[in-house]
């Protein structure tokens, strides 16, 4: 099974099932398993860091349509390259 096939199959899952799968996969990346509370805390810290970067003008925001197109283009290049 390829990553693309796995992703296609995963997208057939319900949102709750996909979330559970994502948490399980994330847990496999670290030596110590992360709890939901830890993941939530880390994400909250990341959101705050990004919010501050936006407030300071350290990052340039782009419209969602442009961001989505960039992501699609990058994904297509990875699949072909």
Secondary structure, DSSP 8 states (H G I E B T S, - for coil): --HHHHHHHHTTS-HHHHHHHHHHHHHTTSSS---HHHHHHHHHHHHHHHHHHHHHT-S----HHHHHHHHHHHHHHHHH-
